[in-house]
Amino acid sequence: MTRIAPGTGPVAPPPTAGRVALVAAILAVPILGLWLLIARPALDLQWEHQPAHFWIVLAAGAINAALAWAVGSAARLRRDARLVLVSLSFLAAAGFLALHALATPGVLLEASNTGFALATPVGLTVAAVFAAWSSLDLDGARGERVVRLAPWLVGGLVVVMLGWAAVSLLRLGPLDAAAPPERMAVPFAALAVVGLVLYGVAVVRYLRMPRHAASPLPLAFAAAFTLLAEAEVAVALGRNWHLSWWEWHVLMLAAFVIIAVAAQRSWREERWAGLYTHDTAAGERDVSVLFADLAGFTRFSESHDPAEVTAMLNTYFTDAIPPLVERFGGRVDRLIGDAVMAVFESDAASGPSHAHRAAGAALALQQATGAVAAAHPDWPRFRVGVNSGTANVGILGTGGGRTYTVIGDTVNVASRIEHRAPVGGVAIAAATRARLGDAAVTEPLGDLQVAGRGAPVEAHLLVGLAG
């Protein structure tokens, strides 16, 4: 029977022993093939074809770069520590692969270059560091630290890759050798050992992760990291332009293709949810929630052509609301007919507190949409409500109906207060008012009886906001 994990949806049952054995056998084929080629040199045929080498490496690098961008975008949107580190792993492999591609004789250089030849094992090992790091427990303060350091980690990695390229081209220091070191030289062996250990840690821990029934990603990553570990061995043992050397190129390409296919098979809504940390998938956070709703929308719809209604909504939602929310460091959670729900969370990069940003966005929203409405006197106007407090943030639903949203009493009160706000005005709950302190200029709206609550809710009309 499928098990249910709190806040994460159905969890896939563990794979059967037969299936595990089959997958293990398939993943063992490359390393057994490499052993055969090393043990029987006569089978390790030589094929030197520089265009094929360039395009294979370029394809692997391109797929990897696309994955790095996609995962990095999701990491920034959801502020998820594991996705941050996974994107850095992809970025490291993609960047150093690009350097290796440029080492193909006749592309950028006339002959082999030591630094560019070492770029692949270095990139694989750096990627292994981030892969192993991403497999650790990243909830709580540890994950917050990773998210906070993400821009510095990305910048540092880019600097390292650019520095390696510069030192390689200038042939400085240990990279000034006339010819690249032979396979199984100390640099290759040392990098292979470190990479094997780190990829091993990542594989074991990804296999132990709870798996959402709709997401194959943890298993796909475990398989891909296994192939990359085998590629580390092939880099160290393979002979240039022989089958044993071509093998690691194919292994790297296969590893990234596995991830790309697994991601493509996942639902496009929250495609990377199978990798979310527990805090991201089902955690409690302190947030401010903004609801905005068009007063008189039903009456307007009855008296206007559907095309006019659509044009009005597009003007409000597309031209006015998203830019305002993004400018104040929030995100549009959902559009519900003529209403919008936006969420503001704590984020050191966003500046002021989430309550201050939500209140500022609410006032700016009314100002912007008021200007739109002034040009269209018959258009309905917004009412806005804001509340602050603890809410459960994470994945809701399953399959194509999955969404990332916030749930809880804080959300319900924000919605109810919005219904009591005056047209063109902003109503805030007492919890938001307390967080704004002296920065807020308000007028009391009194205690409001809201549906679904036994006790009344204290509300205030937000008139202005300092700072």
C-alpha beads as a LAMMPS data file, in Angstrom:
LAMMPS data file: protein, C-alpha beads

467 atoms
466 bonds

1 atom types
1 bond types

-500.0 500.0 xlo xhi
-500.0 500.0 ylo yhi
-500.0 500.0 zlo zhi

Masses

1 110.0

Atoms # bond

1 1 1 0.000 0.000 0.000
2 1 1 1.171 3.530 -0.724
3 1 1 2.136 5.416 2.430
4 1 1 1.368 9.059 3.149
5 1 1 3.981 11.376 4.601
6 1 1 2.683 14.519 6.320
7 1 1 2.581 17.398 3.875
8 1 1 4.356 15.557 1.059
9 1 1 1.657 13.416 -0.562
10 1 1 1.888 9.708 -1.406
11 1 1 5.287 8.162 -0.805
12 1 1 6.390 5.351 -3.101
13 1 1 6.932 1.962 -1.454
14 1 1 10.539 0.715 -1.381
15 1 1 11.595 -1.100 -4.571
16 1 1 11.621 -4.884 -4.544
17 1 1 14.874 -6.811 -4.105
18 1 1 14.641 -8.075 -7.693
19 1 1 14.306 -4.590 -9.089
20 1 1 17.224 -3.334 -7.008
21 1 1 19.358 -6.219 -8.253
22 1 1 18.433 -5.513 -11.881
23 1 1 19.270 -1.797 -11.617
24 1 1 22.530 -2.584 -9.812
25 1 1 23.481 -5.040 -12.556
26 1 1 22.791 -2.496 -15.285
27 1 1 24.805 0.193 -13.509
28 1 1 27.682 -2.266 -13.000
29 1 1 28.025 -2.957 -16.745
30 1 1 30.187 0.135 -17.493
31 1 1 32.722 -0.575 -14.747
32 1 1 32.901 -4.259 -15.762
33 1 1 33.431 -3.185 -19.368
34 1 1 36.195 -0.829 -18.280
35 1 1 37.862 -3.637 -16.310
36 1 1 37.744 -5.873 -19.377
37 1 1 39.332 -3.189 -21.566
38 1 1 42.118 -2.618 -19.036
39 1 1 42.705 -6.345 -18.497
40 1 1 42.686 -7.087 -22.233
41 1 1 44.442 -4.146 -23.934
42 1 1 43.896 -5.762 -27.323
43 1 1 40.173 -5.048 -26.941
44 1 1 40.809 -1.387 -26.099
45 1 1 40.607 -0.213 -29.702
46 1 1 41.843 3.210 -30.714
47 1 1 39.577 5.717 -32.468
48 1 1 40.789 9.285 -32.743
49 1 1 38.001 11.433 -34.094
50 1 1 38.237 15.007 -32.849
51 1 1 34.858 16.278 -34.165
52 1 1 33.020 13.416 -32.426
53 1 1 34.860 14.217 -29.193
54 1 1 33.990 17.892 -29.400
55 1 1 30.290 17.312 -30.068
56 1 1 29.848 14.627 -27.394
57 1 1 31.433 16.842 -24.769
58 1 1 29.505 19.867 -26.017
59 1 1 26.196 17.952 -25.828
60 1 1 26.922 16.774 -22.278
61 1 1 27.907 20.288 -21.254
62 1 1 24.836 21.852 -22.855
63 1 1 22.438 19.435 -21.142
64 1 1 24.258 20.004 -17.878
65 1 1 24.133 23.780 -18.229
66 1 1 20.389 23.627 -18.928
67 1 1 19.879 21.486 -15.825
68 1 1 21.965 23.891 -13.745
69 1 1 19.828 26.811 -14.915
70 1 1 16.514 24.984 -14.346
71 1 1 17.406 23.718 -10.876
72 1 1 18.953 27.056 -9.923
73 1 1 15.775 28.892 -10.909
74 1 1 13.683 26.537 -8.772
75 1 1 16.148 26.917 -5.893
76 1 1 15.818 30.704 -5.939
77 1 1 12.034 30.550 -6.215
78 1 1 11.534 28.048 -3.381
79 1 1 14.641 28.983 -1.378
80 1 1 15.524 25.302 -1.105
81 1 1 19.026 24.396 0.094
82 1 1 19.218 21.026 -1.649
83 1 1 18.316 22.521 -5.017
84 1 1 20.962 25.213 -4.501
85 1 1 23.669 22.582 -4.065
86 1 1 22.390 20.365 -6.895
87 1 1 22.471 23.331 -9.272
88 1 1 26.053 24.062 -8.193
89 1 1 26.989 20.428 -8.882
90 1 1 25.597 20.733 -12.402
91 1 1 27.276 24.112 -12.888
92 1 1 30.683 22.749 -11.856
93 1 1 30.449 19.785 -14.205
94 1 1 29.163 21.937 -17.081
95 1 1 31.828 24.604 -16.683
96 1 1 34.794 22.260 -16.525
97 1 1 33.341 20.149 -19.354
98 1 1 33.299 23.278 -21.491
99 1 1 36.996 23.751 -20.750
100 1 1 37.698 20.157 -21.711
101 1 1 35.794 20.600 -24.994
102 1 1 37.993 23.567 -25.823
103 1 1 41.027 21.320 -25.279
104 1 1 40.099 19.313 -28.376
105 1 1 43.054 19.910 -30.706
106 1 1 42.134 22.253 -33.510
107 1 1 39.216 23.925 -31.698
108 1 1 40.954 26.576 -29.613
109 1 1 44.454 25.164 -29.208
110 1 1 46.742 23.413 -31.654
111 1 1 47.848 20.783 -29.140
112 1 1 46.727 19.265 -25.836
113 1 1 46.842 21.500 -22.772
114 1 1 47.540 20.235 -19.248
115 1 1 44.996 22.433 -17.515
116 1 1 42.220 21.671 -19.981
117 1 1 43.029 17.943 -19.916
118 1 1 42.698 17.956 -16.115
119 1 1 39.489 19.991 -16.287
120 1 1 37.218 16.946 -16.494
121 1 1 38.452 15.089 -13.376
122 1 1 38.601 18.382 -11.488
123 1 1 35.053 19.246 -12.558
124 1 1 33.780 15.784 -11.640
125 1 1 35.363 16.043 -8.201
126 1 1 34.039 19.540 -7.524
127 1 1 30.601 18.361 -8.666
128 1 1 30.939 15.409 -6.273
129 1 1 31.542 17.789 -3.364
130 1 1 28.245 19.565 -4.030
131 1 1 26.467 16.258 -4.734
132 1 1 27.491 14.799 -1.369
133 1 1 26.662 18.077 0.378
134 1 1 23.203 18.115 -1.210
135 1 1 22.449 14.650 0.205
136 1 1 22.851 15.753 3.831
137 1 1 20.114 16.877 6.211
138 1 1 19.537 20.471 5.128
139 1 1 16.534 21.447 7.228
140 1 1 16.543 24.224 9.798
141 1 1 19.483 26.569 10.321
142 1 1 21.804 24.489 8.136
143 1 1 19.571 24.907 5.098
144 1 1 18.994 28.597 5.773
145 1 1 22.752 29.104 5.843
146 1 1 23.167 27.427 2.453
147 1 1 20.419 29.560 0.909
148 1 1 21.953 32.699 2.373
149 1 1 25.395 31.788 1.006
150 1 1 24.078 30.711 -2.418
151 1 1 25.108 33.879 -4.321
152 1 1 28.604 33.660 -2.841
153 1 1 28.894 29.961 -3.676
154 1 1 27.843 30.578 -7.283
155 1 1 30.185 33.549 -7.613
156 1 1 33.064 31.639 -6.054
157 1 1 32.567 28.668 -8.364
158 1 1 32.491 30.891 -11.448
159 1 1 35.684 32.644 -10.300
160 1 1 37.400 29.277 -9.792
161 1 1 36.415 28.093 -13.287
162 1 1 37.523 31.325 -14.930
163 1 1 40.751 31.247 -12.927
164 1 1 41.428 27.664 -14.022
165 1 1 40.870 28.654 -17.654
166 1 1 43.237 31.625 -17.353
167 1 1 45.978 29.645 -15.598
168 1 1 45.607 26.838 -18.150
169 1 1 45.905 29.165 -21.143
170 1 1 48.882 30.987 -19.607
171 1 1 50.444 27.665 -18.534
172 1 1 51.276 28.952 -15.083
173 1 1 52.537 26.989 -12.095
174 1 1 51.907 23.235 -12.173
175 1 1 49.852 23.609 -15.365
176 1 1 52.854 24.599 -17.488
177 1 1 53.815 21.002 -18.304
178 1 1 54.708 20.462 -21.941
179 1 1 52.294 17.539 -22.149
180 1 1 49.311 16.494 -20.009
181 1 1 50.074 13.862 -17.336
182 1 1 49.520 10.222 -18.225
183 1 1 46.451 8.416 -17.000
184 1 1 46.908 6.939 -13.489
185 1 1 49.341 9.751 -12.688
186 1 1 48.997 11.104 -9.147
187 1 1 46.567 13.956 -10.034
188 1 1 44.138 11.621 -11.793
189 1 1 44.339 8.945 -9.101
190 1 1 43.866 11.413 -6.239
191 1 1 40.870 13.081 -7.869
192 1 1 39.322 9.680 -8.674
193 1 1 39.592 8.502 -5.050
194 1 1 38.071 11.690 -3.649
195 1 1 35.295 11.675 -6.255
196 1 1 34.457 8.002 -5.639
197 1 1 34.059 8.563 -1.904
198 1 1 31.894 11.657 -2.316
199 1 1 29.696 10.177 -5.042
200 1 1 29.334 7.053 -2.900
201 1 1 28.017 9.151 -0.024
202 1 1 25.578 10.905 -2.364
203 1 1 24.296 7.649 -3.898
204 1 1 23.651 5.975 -0.536
205 1 1 21.890 8.984 0.939
206 1 1 19.758 9.670 -2.154
207 1 1 18.628 6.039 -2.120
208 1 1 17.516 6.500 1.488
209 1 1 15.475 9.644 0.804
210 1 1 11.667 9.400 1.072
211 1 1 10.355 9.250 -2.478
212 1 1 7.174 10.919 -3.650
213 1 1 5.141 8.463 -5.720
214 1 1 4.985 10.951 -8.611
215 1 1 8.698 11.809 -8.672
216 1 1 11.503 9.526 -9.883
217 1 1 14.153 12.174 -9.152
218 1 1 15.904 10.725 -6.049
219 1 1 16.422 7.384 -7.804
220 1 1 17.465 9.140 -11.014
221 1 1 20.055 11.162 -9.122
222 1 1 21.372 8.043 -7.389
223 1 1 21.783 6.367 -10.791
224 1 1 23.395 9.456 -12.330
225 1 1 25.861 9.837 -9.459
226 1 1 26.787 6.163 -9.860
227 1 1 27.589 6.755 -13.531
228 1 1 29.618 9.861 -12.685
229 1 1 31.613 7.872 -10.109
230 1 1 32.356 5.298 -12.808
231 1 1 33.342 8.132 -15.131
232 1 1 35.904 9.272 -12.517
233 1 1 37.486 5.808 -12.640
234 1 1 37.452 5.740 -16.442
235 1 1 39.125 9.173 -16.578
236 1 1 41.951 7.849 -14.420
237 1 1 42.407 4.509 -16.195
238 1 1 41.430 5.148 -19.808
239 1 1 43.985 5.528 -22.591
240 1 1 43.626 8.613 -24.767
241 1 1 41.490 8.063 -27.865
242 1 1 40.863 4.413 -26.928
243 1 1 37.520 2.846 -26.004
244 1 1 38.392 3.086 -22.309
245 1 1 38.854 6.851 -22.809
246 1 1 35.669 7.304 -24.828
247 1 1 33.742 5.460 -22.117
248 1 1 33.853 8.268 -19.578
249 1 1 32.536 10.716 -22.164
250 1 1 29.532 8.475 -22.792
251 1 1 29.021 7.869 -19.046
252 1 1 28.844 11.578 -18.301
253 1 1 26.443 12.183 -21.181
254 1 1 24.252 9.260 -19.997
255 1 1 24.203 10.557 -16.413
256 1 1 22.917 13.969 -17.443
257 1 1 20.421 12.483 -19.893
258 1 1 18.981 10.342 -17.064
259 1 1 18.369 13.462 -14.955
260 1 1 16.899 15.372 -17.900
261 1 1 14.512 12.520 -18.772
262 1 1 13.442 12.060 -15.138
263 1 1 12.771 15.779 -14.799
264 1 1 10.823 15.832 -18.066
265 1 1 8.654 12.948 -16.848
266 1 1 7.820 14.790 -13.626
267 1 1 4.808 17.091 -13.603
268 1 1 5.845 20.527 -14.798
269 1 1 4.175 22.072 -11.751
270 1 1 6.861 21.841 -9.062
271 1 1 8.986 19.646 -11.318
272 1 1 11.809 19.429 -8.763
273 1 1 9.565 18.803 -5.744
274 1 1 10.956 15.271 -5.372
275 1 1 14.222 16.825 -4.139
276 1 1 12.777 19.446 -1.781
277 1 1 13.987 19.414 1.794
278 1 1 11.336 18.686 4.391
279 1 1 11.194 22.364 5.376
280 1 1 10.397 23.308 1.782
281 1 1 7.913 20.504 1.120
282 1 1 5.981 20.805 4.379
283 1 1 7.366 23.345 6.827
284 1 1 6.003 26.081 9.050
285 1 1 7.105 29.634 8.342
286 1 1 6.307 33.119 9.474
287 1 1 4.636 34.881 6.539
288 1 1 2.428 37.754 5.515
289 1 1 -0.429 36.964 3.150
290 1 1 -2.085 39.511 0.854
291 1 1 -5.503 39.002 -0.716
292 1 1 -6.908 41.380 -3.338
293 1 1 -10.374 41.023 -4.825
294 1 1 -12.384 43.098 -7.313
295 1 1 -15.526 44.497 -5.695
296 1 1 -18.465 44.395 -8.097
297 1 1 -16.814 41.981 -10.506
298 1 1 -19.955 39.852 -10.939
299 1 1 -22.079 42.882 -11.793
300 1 1 -19.412 44.100 -14.254
301 1 1 -19.281 40.671 -15.927
302 1 1 -23.051 40.607 -16.374
303 1 1 -23.113 43.909 -18.212
304 1 1 -20.004 43.552 -20.411
305 1 1 -18.838 41.339 -23.228
306 1 1 -16.527 38.472 -22.119
307 1 1 -13.715 39.926 -24.227
308 1 1 -13.967 43.203 -22.274
309 1 1 -13.905 41.309 -18.984
310 1 1 -10.814 39.426 -20.099
311 1 1 -9.080 42.635 -21.184
312 1 1 -9.848 44.234 -17.819
313 1 1 -8.471 41.272 -15.851
314 1 1 -5.364 41.053 -18.017
315 1 1 -4.683 44.739 -17.486
316 1 1 -4.956 44.436 -13.738
317 1 1 -3.227 41.096 -13.282
318 1 1 -0.561 41.270 -15.975
319 1 1 0.347 44.955 -16.035
320 1 1 -0.146 45.974 -12.420
321 1 1 -0.080 43.207 -9.832
322 1 1 2.889 40.875 -10.576
323 1 1 5.472 43.667 -10.936
324 1 1 4.331 45.211 -7.664
325 1 1 4.499 41.943 -5.788
326 1 1 7.912 41.071 -7.209
327 1 1 9.222 44.561 -6.460
328 1 1 8.334 44.116 -2.818
329 1 1 9.885 40.658 -2.561
330 1 1 6.732 38.553 -2.618
331 1 1 5.309 35.950 -4.962
332 1 1 1.910 35.528 -6.542
333 1 1 0.620 32.312 -5.017
334 1 1 -2.437 32.041 -7.220
335 1 1 -5.067 33.870 -9.206
336 1 1 -8.596 32.881 -8.236
337 1 1 -10.999 34.307 -10.778
338 1 1 -10.944 38.039 -10.064
339 1 1 -8.819 37.673 -6.913
340 1 1 -5.093 37.385 -6.293
341 1 1 -3.244 35.840 -3.363
342 1 1 0.364 36.826 -2.701
343 1 1 2.792 35.599 -0.051
344 1 1 5.717 37.412 1.576
345 1 1 8.343 35.507 3.559
346 1 1 11.422 36.390 5.569
347 1 1 14.381 36.861 3.288
348 1 1 17.574 38.734 4.137
349 1 1 17.961 39.662 0.469
350 1 1 14.542 41.331 0.400
351 1 1 15.337 43.987 3.001
352 1 1 12.522 44.973 5.379
353 1 1 10.322 42.498 7.227
354 1 1 7.727 40.538 5.277
355 1 1 4.930 42.440 7.040
356 1 1 6.398 45.778 5.946
357 1 1 6.858 44.559 2.373
358 1 1 3.348 43.111 2.197
359 1 1 1.850 46.368 3.484
360 1 1 3.927 48.384 1.024
361 1 1 2.858 46.142 -1.843
362 1 1 -0.803 46.500 -0.826
363 1 1 -0.630 50.314 -0.895
364 1 1 1.319 50.324 -4.167
365 1 1 -1.172 47.887 -5.674
366 1 1 -4.060 50.190 -4.852
367 1 1 -2.194 53.182 -6.226
368 1 1 -1.323 51.444 -9.508
369 1 1 -4.722 49.848 -10.061
370 1 1 -6.401 53.084 -9.017
371 1 1 -4.595 54.851 -11.845
372 1 1 -5.803 52.136 -14.232
373 1 1 -9.348 52.418 -12.944
374 1 1 -9.282 56.241 -13.330
375 1 1 -8.900 55.708 -17.074
376 1 1 -11.811 53.257 -16.998
377 1 1 -14.454 54.659 -14.615
378 1 1 -16.787 51.696 -15.085
379 1 1 -14.172 49.141 -14.078
380 1 1 -14.421 47.572 -10.587
381 1 1 -11.849 48.446 -7.905
382 1 1 -9.826 46.271 -5.578
383 1 1 -10.220 45.619 -1.894
384 1 1 -7.031 44.409 -0.185
385 1 1 -6.453 42.548 3.076
386 1 1 -3.161 41.602 4.768
387 1 1 -2.474 39.314 7.719
388 1 1 0.765 38.024 9.266
389 1 1 1.546 34.896 11.241
390 1 1 2.582 31.264 11.058
391 1 1 1.435 29.130 8.143
392 1 1 2.269 25.746 6.674
393 1 1 4.199 26.245 3.447
394 1 1 4.649 23.431 0.966
395 1 1 3.261 21.120 -1.687
396 1 1 -0.493 20.596 -1.845
397 1 1 -2.192 18.056 -4.099
398 1 1 -0.788 15.415 -6.394
399 1 1 -0.093 14.841 -10.074
400 1 1 -0.999 17.703 -12.378
401 1 1 -2.940 19.352 -9.546
402 1 1 0.112 19.929 -7.380
403 1 1 0.799 23.443 -6.265
404 1 1 3.107 25.215 -3.848
405 1 1 1.043 27.238 -1.429
406 1 1 0.461 28.295 2.181
407 1 1 -2.252 26.859 4.399
408 1 1 -3.545 27.815 7.832
409 1 1 -5.524 30.273 9.924
410 1 1 -3.230 33.136 8.925
411 1 1 -4.345 32.667 5.319
412 1 1 -8.020 32.348 6.226
413 1 1 -8.011 35.559 8.273
414 1 1 -6.273 37.480 5.472
415 1 1 -9.016 36.381 3.079
416 1 1 -11.800 37.320 5.499
417 1 1 -10.315 40.726 6.293
418 1 1 -10.029 41.517 2.602
419 1 1 -13.810 41.090 2.261
420 1 1 -14.306 43.736 4.958
421 1 1 -11.870 46.264 3.495
422 1 1 -13.353 49.372 1.834
423 1 1 -13.218 49.509 -1.960
424 1 1 -9.878 51.031 -2.941
425 1 1 -8.510 50.545 0.579
426 1 1 -6.228 48.196 2.526
427 1 1 -7.293 46.418 5.693
428 1 1 -4.652 44.811 7.899
429 1 1 -5.023 42.477 10.860
430 1 1 -3.781 43.331 14.350
431 1 1 -0.854 40.922 13.902
432 1 1 0.384 42.875 10.874
433 1 1 -0.268 46.220 12.585
434 1 1 1.866 45.171 15.563
435 1 1 4.778 44.220 13.293
436 1 1 4.677 47.534 11.457
437 1 1 4.950 49.558 14.657
438 1 1 5.329 53.327 14.265
439 1 1 5.930 52.972 10.506
440 1 1 2.213 52.485 9.848
441 1 1 -0.453 55.168 9.704
442 1 1 -3.771 53.469 10.389
443 1 1 -7.357 54.030 11.358
444 1 1 -9.241 51.479 13.461
445 1 1 -11.874 49.397 11.734
446 1 1 -12.895 47.791 15.002
447 1 1 -13.495 44.138 15.692
448 1 1 -14.816 42.295 12.683
449 1 1 -16.920 39.181 12.856
450 1 1 -15.563 36.921 10.152
451 1 1 -17.073 33.694 8.931
452 1 1 -15.609 30.547 10.413
453 1 1 -14.192 32.129 13.586
454 1 1 -15.751 32.273 17.024
455 1 1 -13.816 35.337 18.212
456 1 1 -13.846 38.664 16.342
457 1 1 -10.758 39.858 14.460
458 1 1 -9.255 43.267 15.146
459 1 1 -8.660 45.153 11.900
460 1 1 -7.167 48.485 10.857
461 1 1 -7.364 50.579 7.715
462 1 1 -3.826 51.168 6.418
463 1 1 -3.536 54.797 5.325
464 1 1 0.216 55.198 4.865
465 1 1 3.561 53.549 5.521
466 1 1 6.922 55.139 6.330
467 1 1 10.161 53.808 4.929

Bonds

1 1 1 2
2 1 2 3
3 1 3 4
4 1 4 5
5 1 5 6
6 1 6 7
7 1 7 8
8 1 8 9
9 1 9 10
10 1 10 11
11 1 11 12
12 1 12 13
13 1 13 14
14 1 14 15
15 1 15 16
16 1 16 17
17 1 17 18
18 1 18 19
19 1 19 20
20 1 20 21
21 1 21 22
22 1 22 23
23 1 23 24
24 1 24 25
25 1 25 26
26 1 26 27
27 1 27 28
28 1 28 29
29 1 29 30
30 1 30 31
31 1 31 32
32 1 32 33
33 1 33 34
34 1 34 35
35 1 35 36
36 1 36 37
37 1 37 38
38 1 38 39
39 1 39 40
40 1 40 41
41 1 41 42
42 1 42 43
43 1 43 44
44 1 44 45
45 1 45 46
46 1 46 47
47 1 47 48
48 1 48 49
49 1 49 50
50 1 50 51
51 1 51 52
52 1 52 53
53 1 53 54
54 1 54 55
55 1 55 56
56 1 56 57
57 1 57 58
58 1 58 59
59 1 59 60
60 1 60 61
61 1 61 62
62 1 62 63
63 1 63 64
64 1 64 65
65 1 65 66
66 1 66 67
67 1 67 68
68 1 68 69
69 1 69 70
70 1 70 71
71 1 71 72
72 1 72 73
73 1 73 74
74 1 74 75
75 1 75 76
76 1 76 77
77 1 77 78
78 1 78 79
79 1 79 80
80 1 80 81
81 1 81 82
82 1 82 83
83 1 83 84
84 1 84 85
85 1 85 86
86 1 86 87
87 1 87 88
88 1 88 89
89 1 89 90
90 1 90 91
91 1 91 92
92 1 92 93
93 1 93 94
94 1 94 95
95 1 95 96
96 1 96 97
97 1 97 98
98 1 98 99
99 1 99 100
100 1 100 101
101 1 101 102
102 1 102 103
103 1 103 104
104 1 104 105
105 1 105 106
106 1 106 107
107 1 107 108
108 1 108 109
109 1 109 110
110 1 110 111
111 1 111 112
112 1 112 113
113 1 113 114
114 1 114 115
115 1 115 116
116 1 116 117
117 1 117 118
118 1 118 119
119 1 119 120
120 1 120 121
121 1 121 122
122 1 122 123
123 1 123 124
124 1 124 125
125 1 125 126
126 1 126 127
127 1 127 128
128 1 128 129
129 1 129 130
130 1 130 131
131 1 131 132
132 1 132 133
133 1 133 134
134 1 134 135
135 1 135 136
136 1 136 137
137 1 137 138
138 1 138 139
139 1 139 140
140 1 140 141
141 1 141 142
142 1 142 143
143 1 143 144
144 1 144 145
145 1 145 146
146 1 146 147
147 1 147 148
148 1 148 149
149 1 149 150
150 1 150 151
151 1 151 152
152 1 152 153
153 1 153 154
154 1 154 155
155 1 155 156
156 1 156 157
157 1 157 158
158 1 158 159
159 1 159 160
160 1 160 161
161 1 161 162
162 1 162 163
163 1 163 164
164 1 164 165
165 1 165 166
166 1 166 167
167 1 167 168
168 1 168 169
169 1 169 170
170 1 170 171
171 1 171 172
172 1 172 173
173 1 173 174
174 1 174 175
175 1 175 176
176 1 176 177
177 1 177 178
178 1 178 179
179 1 179 180
180 1 180 181
181 1 181 182
182 1 182 183
183 1 183 184
184 1 184 185
185 1 185 186
186 1 186 187
187 1 187 188
188 1 188 189
189 1 189 190
190 1 190 191
191 1 191 192
192 1 192 193
193 1 193 194
194 1 194 195
195 1 195 196
196 1 196 197
197 1 197 198
198 1 198 199
199 1 199 200
200 1 200 201
201 1 201 202
202 1 202 203
203 1 203 204
204 1 204 205
205 1 205 206
206 1 206 207
207 1 207 208
208 1 208 209
209 1 209 210
210 1 210 211
211 1 211 212
212 1 212 213
213 1 213 214
214 1 214 215
215 1 215 216
216 1 216 217
217 1 217 218
218 1 218 219
219 1 219 220
220 1 220 221
221 1 221 222
222 1 222 223
223 1 223 224
224 1 224 225
225 1 225 226
226 1 226 227
227 1 227 228
228 1 228 229
229 1 229 230
230 1 230 231
231 1 231 232
232 1 232 233
233 1 233 234
234 1 234 235
235 1 235 236
236 1 236 237
237 1 237 238
238 1 238 239
239 1 239 240
240 1 240 241
241 1 241 242
242 1 242 243
243 1 243 244
244 1 244 245
245 1 245 246
246 1 246 247
247 1 247 248
248 1 248 249
249 1 249 250
250 1 250 251
251 1 251 252
252 1 252 253
253 1 253 254
254 1 254 255
255 1 255 256
256 1 256 257
257 1 257 258
258 1 258 259
259 1 259 260
260 1 260 261
261 1 261 262
262 1 262 263
263 1 263 264
264 1 264 265
265 1 265 266
266 1 266 267
267 1 267 268
268 1 268 269
269 1 269 270
270 1 270 271
271 1 271 272
272 1 272 273
273 1 273 274
274 1 274 275
275 1 275 276
276 1 276 277
277 1 277 278
278 1 278 279
279 1 279 280
280 1 280 281
281 1 281 282
282 1 282 283
283 1 283 284
284 1 284 285
285 1 285 286
286 1 286 287
287 1 287 288
288 1 288 289
289 1 289 290
290 1 290 291
291 1 291 292
292 1 292 293
293 1 293 294
294 1 294 295
295 1 295 296
296 1 296 297
297 1 297 298
298 1 298 299
299 1 299 300
300 1 300 301
301 1 301 302
302 1 302 303
303 1 303 304
304 1 304 305
305 1 305 306
306 1 306 307
307 1 307 308
308 1 308 309
309 1 309 310
310 1 310 311
311 1 311 312
312 1 312 313
313 1 313 314
314 1 314 315
315 1 315 316
316 1 316 317
317 1 317 318
318 1 318 319
319 1 319 320
320 1 320 321
321 1 321 322
322 1 322 323
323 1 323 324
324 1 324 325
325 1 325 326
326 1 326 327
327 1 327 328
328 1 328 329
329 1 329 330
330 1 330 331
331 1 331 332
332 1 332 333
333 1 333 334
334 1 334 335
335 1 335 336
336 1 336 337
337 1 337 338
338 1 338 339
339 1 339 340
340 1 340 341
341 1 341 342
342 1 342 343
343 1 343 344
344 1 344 345
345 1 345 346
346 1 346 347
347 1 347 348
348 1 348 349
349 1 349 350
350 1 350 351
351 1 351 352
352 1 352 353
353 1 353 354
354 1 354 355
355 1 355 356
356 1 356 357
357 1 357 358
358 1 358 359
359 1 359 360
360 1 360 361
361 1 361 362
362 1 362 363
363 1 363 364
364 1 364 365
365 1 365 366
366 1 366 367
367 1 367 368
368 1 368 369
369 1 369 370
370 1 370 371
371 1 371 372
372 1 372 373
373 1 373 374
374 1 374 375
375 1 375 376
376 1 376 377
377 1 377 378
378 1 378 379
379 1 379 380
380 1 380 381
381 1 381 382
382 1 382 383
383 1 383 384
384 1 384 385
385 1 385 386
386 1 386 387
387 1 387 388
388 1 388 389
389 1 389 390
390 1 390 391
391 1 391 392
392 1 392 393
393 1 393 394
394 1 394 395
395 1 395 396
396 1 396 397
397 1 397 398
398 1 398 399
399 1 399 400
400 1 400 401
401 1 401 402
402 1 402 403
403 1 403 404
404 1 404 405
405 1 405 406
406 1 406 407
407 1 407 408
408 1 408 409
409 1 409 410
410 1 410 411
411 1 411 412
412 1 412 413
413 1 413 414
414 1 414 415
415 1 415 416
416 1 416 417
417 1 417 418
418 1 418 419
419 1 419 420
420 1 420 421
421 1 421 422
422 1 422 423
423 1 423 424
424 1 424 425
425 1 425 426
426 1 426 427
427 1 427 428
428 1 428 429
429 1 429 430
430 1 430 431
431 1 431 432
432 1 432 433
433 1 433 434
434 1 434 435
435 1 435 436
436 1 436 437
437 1 437 438
438 1 438 439
439 1 439 440
440 1 440 441
441 1 441 442
442 1 442 443
443 1 443 444
444 1 444 445
445 1 445 446
446 1 446 447
447 1 447 448
448 1 448 449
449 1 449 450
450 1 450 451
451 1 451 452
452 1 452 453
453 1 453 454
454 1 454 455
455 1 455 456
456 1 456 457
457 1 457 458
458 1 458 459
459 1 459 460
460 1 460 461
461 1 461 462
462 1 462 463
463 1 463 464
464 1 464 465
465 1 465 466
466 1 466 467
